[in-house]
Amino acid sequence: MNNFFRILTFTFVLSIQLVFAQTSPQNLWQDVEQSQIVPVGERHIIPQVFRTLKLDVEGMQSFLSEAPLEFSDETRSKLVVLSLPMPDGSMQKFSIAESPIMEPELAVKYPEIKTYIGKGIDDPYASTRFDFTVHGFHAMILSPNGNVFIDPYSLGDIENYISYYTKDFTKTGVSFECELIADAEKINEIEYL
């Protein structure tokens, strides 16, 4: 009976260690005032409401290099937790894995393009897809509480970011034309010629 409790205790301690085997460094993201950001390039994404942040780029690269490959045996034994900044000022934790989406030949040609998948821990209904490339970090978080994007503050800026709800972004200056109807009208014009 005594051995049973030792084994049970050992199993419990081991499972706790696996859960906390890898956690996100708390200081990858830091809030920054928008007035302190000098735009590097053009800004194409300007939501009505957003949170501005600075990313520890080298820290993120190092951290993501530890992510297990999706569907590998390592994903069952190694939990990698990444905290992502939400527009409301909070941080949400996600269990992440590298999730390649390119054909193997392209992945070899462009090793700097990495894509990831994540499952919500704080919000178990949330999921994320994100990438980290030479163009910076880009994330999409889907949740019943609202969908969120994290994008570079401006083109070419890989250190400064905005986090915003999709409901707070309206693309302006783009007219919508239903191409199906436009194509049908072009076909009708051709038939009458």
C-alpha atoms as one frame of an Amber mdcrd trajectory, in Angstrom:
protein
   0.000   0.000   0.000   2.897   2.313   0.827   4.352   1.807  -2.680   0.965
   2.621  -4.162   1.009   6.089  -2.528   4.616   6.677  -3.633   3.696   5.850
  -7.214   0.569   7.997  -7.004   2.553  10.925  -5.569   5.299  10.509  -8.174
   2.706  10.460 -10.984   1.004  13.575  -9.600   4.304  15.478  -9.279   5.348
  14.391 -12.772   2.053  15.567 -14.279   2.397  18.940 -12.535   5.937  19.266
 -13.910   4.704  18.469 -17.428   2.016  21.129 -17.178   4.555  23.717 -16.095
   7.425  22.326 -18.173   7.446  25.375 -20.400   5.674  28.640 -19.743   5.742
  31.926 -21.549   8.170  34.536 -20.263   6.047  37.259 -18.706   7.803  40.114
 -20.456   7.605  39.286 -24.179   4.906  41.940 -24.579   4.997  45.387 -22.988
   2.361  48.073 -23.270   3.642  51.235 -24.912   2.007  54.602 -25.558   1.130
  55.165 -29.193   2.862  58.561 -29.049   6.173  56.754 -28.350   5.980  54.721
 -31.580   7.694  56.115 -34.659   6.043  54.545 -37.739   8.568  52.704 -39.911
   6.274  52.437 -42.946   2.703  53.029 -44.001  -0.181  52.139 -41.719  -2.924
  50.201 -43.494  -4.676  48.870 -40.389  -6.058  51.618 -38.166  -8.875  50.333
 -35.944 -11.087  52.706 -33.997  -9.924  51.176 -30.699  -6.673  49.266 -30.183
  -3.901  48.486 -27.720  -0.288  49.336 -28.606   2.528  47.026 -27.548   6.242
  46.417 -27.960   7.453  42.869 -28.592  10.748  41.385 -27.424  11.551  40.034
 -30.903  14.590  37.963 -29.931  12.764  36.598 -26.892   9.802  35.567 -29.059
  12.057  33.890 -31.625  13.827  31.956 -28.895  10.567  31.034 -27.187   8.871
  29.813 -30.375  11.862  27.638 -31.236  10.806  25.487 -28.251   7.291  24.843
 -29.611   6.649  21.188 -30.456   5.522  20.188 -33.926   1.754  19.706 -34.194
   0.687  16.017 -34.103   4.120  14.915 -32.857   4.672  12.760 -29.764   6.312
  15.794 -28.158   2.978  17.670 -28.070   1.695  15.126 -25.546   4.684  15.493
 -23.234   5.593  19.164 -23.596   3.210  22.013 -22.921   4.324  25.356 -24.350
   2.201  28.252 -23.138   2.219  31.618 -24.881   0.467  34.678 -23.462  -1.085
  36.936 -26.076  -2.166  40.555 -25.465  -5.879  41.222 -25.716  -7.265  44.642
 -26.679  -8.912  45.077 -23.256  -5.514  45.173 -21.495  -5.509  41.542 -20.372
  -3.279  38.678 -21.439  -4.658  35.278 -22.485  -2.723  32.028 -22.338  -2.639
  29.536 -25.203  -1.101  26.092 -25.460   0.790  26.279 -28.757   2.465  24.052
 -31.337   4.233  24.717 -34.611   1.751  24.027 -37.402   3.392  24.153 -40.844
   1.048  25.026 -43.699   3.508  25.132 -46.614   4.513  22.272 -48.835   7.777
  20.710 -47.563   9.767  21.997 -50.562   8.625  25.569 -49.919   9.299  25.228
 -46.187  12.896  24.267 -46.978  13.216  27.229 -49.339  11.711  29.695 -46.796
  12.724  28.446 -43.327  12.104  31.885 -41.823   8.322  31.485 -42.293   6.841
  29.670 -39.311   3.160  29.168 -38.545   1.587  28.071 -35.276  -1.691  26.937
 -33.776  -2.946  27.456 -30.231  -5.759  26.340 -27.932  -7.055  28.689 -25.257
  -6.241  27.950 -21.623  -7.897  30.942 -19.906 -10.733  30.792 -22.453 -11.111
  27.122 -23.456 -13.326  28.141 -26.388 -10.629  30.372 -27.879  -8.214  29.284
 -30.585  -5.411  31.068 -32.366  -3.415  30.850 -35.555  -0.316  32.981 -35.858
   2.911  33.373 -37.764   6.284  34.885 -37.100   8.256  35.873 -40.193  10.706
  38.539 -41.314   7.620  40.771 -41.599   6.804  40.331 -37.918   4.200  38.637
 -35.766   0.595  38.254 -36.968  -2.122  36.549 -34.915  -5.810  35.805 -35.253
  -7.700  34.771 -32.114 -11.185  33.324 -32.531 -13.458  33.301 -29.497 -17.156
  33.610 -28.658 -16.076  36.688 -26.644 -14.911  38.444 -29.811 -12.332  37.855
 -32.512  -8.968  39.578 -32.137  -6.079  40.405 -34.442  -2.525  41.279 -33.471
  -0.645  43.045 -36.283   2.471  45.172 -36.719   1.844  48.857 -35.998   3.107
  49.786 -39.467   4.633  48.055 -42.475   8.221  47.026 -41.835   7.903  47.372
 -38.043   8.584  44.077 -36.278   8.824  45.532 -32.735   5.593  47.540 -32.315
   2.106  46.007 -32.540  -1.579  46.658 -32.191  -4.121  44.309 -30.655  -7.739
  44.970 -31.639 -11.160  43.393 -31.879 -12.344  42.835 -35.434 -15.518  44.754
 -34.581 -13.358  47.869 -34.089 -11.837  47.799 -37.574 -13.628  48.977 -40.682
 -11.698  49.000 -43.910 -12.174  52.382 -45.559 -11.502  53.513 -49.096 -12.426
  50.157 -50.596 -15.587  49.861 -52.612 -17.379  46.550 -52.757 -18.604  45.203
 -56.054 -20.222  41.815 -56.379 -18.080  40.252 -59.090 -20.652  37.567 -59.813
 -23.194  40.218 -60.823 -20.549  42.256 -62.656 -19.490  39.160 -64.612 -23.109
  38.368 -65.463 -23.571  41.910 -66.810 -20.406  41.552 -68.918 -21.710  38.255
 -70.326 -25.039  39.922 -71.188 -23.179  42.752 -72.942 -21.200  40.257 -75.013
 -24.345  38.351 -76.008 -25.979  41.495 -77.365 -22.993  42.549 -79.471
